[in-house]
Amino acid sequence: MKRMISGTLLILLMTAISFGCQAMTEEAGAKQGTAYYVAANGNDKHPGTKQKPFRTLKKAASIAKAGTTVYMRGGTYKERLIVRHSGTKKAPVVFQAYGKEKPVISGASLKGNQADGGLVKLDQKSYITLKGLTVGHIKTNKEDVTPIGIFITGSGKGVKLLNNRVYDIQTTHQNGNAHGIAVYGTKAPAAIEDIEIKGNTVEKLKLGFSEALVLNGNVKKFRVTHNTVRHTDNIGIDLIGFENVAPSKKYDQVRNGVVSRNKVYEITSVGNPAYGKDISAGGIYVDGGKDIVIDHNISHHNDLGIEVTSEHKGKMAERIRIEHNQVYLNRYTGISIGGYDKKRGGTTNTTISHNILYKNDTAGLEGGQLLMQYQSVNNRITNNIMTASASHYLVVNLYEVNKKNTFQKNVYDDRKGAKASQWVWRGKWLEGYKTYRSKSGQDKGSAHLNPQFVNEKKYDFRLKASSPAKKIIGS
């Protein structure tokens, strides 16, 4: 998918370090193990105790050093949270909701260029935990303003985003950009690494050319797990390389991470001012990343379920493992690999295995269950179950250059019968499962049969004890 990065965001990345350095001269920090409290009815002249809390996040952040936990009481905070100091591995800095209360960091009062950048921002920070916060209500109609809910940039280690909610972040400009959570590794060789993004809900976003939850540039050793991303008008989870975010091409690539057990749904670019009527937003997208595991996710009712490629000509997404995912009822296709046209890069050395691809291609665009676009080379597709939608397309391999791909031990399922199934193999349309097998020379040990799901109407894709698919794909 085409993407733009606003000039203001790039300026923000360049100026953030000096801003952070100024912050280091502020008030002396807390002792290790200190707890402070902030409340909407507090006072910054207070000592920050539970009984006499601070009023502003600015005050708490100015003194929250290694070992400090800042407890945020319920209420609305109409200001940014700019994290001023790093923690250590044994003594992180923690900002978290107090008990079951719901603190909201709101950008509703920010005007014009004030809406640019992160409502919550970590620049060159390590060992920070944000837990149980709600971040949202920020909107722009300006092209050069990029609103972001939580923004992590520069380099750093040990950041954790746990059980937060990010919502109502919007750009309405035709060439605009916005993010829910953005992690930009802008240094080299130092990376943003050992980052955990777990249990967050990211929803109700208007993103323009950008993405709901994105890692971009020099980011490595990450875990994005157990999150819910929904109701947005562009890509859900995105892992990006080759966009000149990092100053060295050697390090300008998200890598060595895991995207697991996330739920991503109701994502479409239709109606997005940047895309009009295009059906092109992926639930989970690797754009130029490498050495990434995408497993046990559920991606449904999006434009594309999972997409892996590089948007940059001559570059590849490589060594991606797409395993044990449930991908169903997406509009264009279930899983897509390869560049969306000949001006892009492609996908190589990637494994697609043990996935359920169920009745995708609901818009009848002939993307099928598995779409292989430009430069899909040397990939393995094994032990998957693919059930056709009303379009009847199962595997759609569009280009003659797509070579050295191996299909084995897959189960194919067209409820109108094997003869009704539709295929494209290296640019040639084929009808019927036997014809596909004969012409492609692929799918040794595969079969066309009803896999017998436990309850597909309720999207329970476990196999019945009597399922013949078990002998092919394993239990």
Secondary structure, 3 states (H helix, E strand, C coil): CCCCCCHHHHHHHHHHHHHHHHHCCCCCCCCCCCEEEECCCCCCCCCCCCCCCECCHHHHHHHCCCCCEEEECCEEECCCEECCCCCCCCCCEEEEECCCCCEEEECCCCCHHHHCEEEEEEECCCCEEEECCEEEEEEECCCCCCEEEEEEEECEECCEEECCEEEEEEECCCCCECEEEEEEECCCCCCEEEEEEECCEEEEEECECCCCEEEEECEEEEEEECCEEEEECCCCEEEEECCCCCCCHHHCECEEEEEECCEEEEECCCCCCCCCCCCCCEEEEEEECEEEEEECCEEEEECEEEEEECCCCCCEEEEEEEECCEEECCCCEEEEECECCCCCCEEECCEEECCEEECCCCCCCCCCCEEECECEECCEEECCEEECCCCCEEEEECCCCCCCCEEECCEEECCCCHHHCEEEECCEEEECHHHHHHHHCCCECCEECCCCEEEHHHCEEEECCCCCCHHHHCC
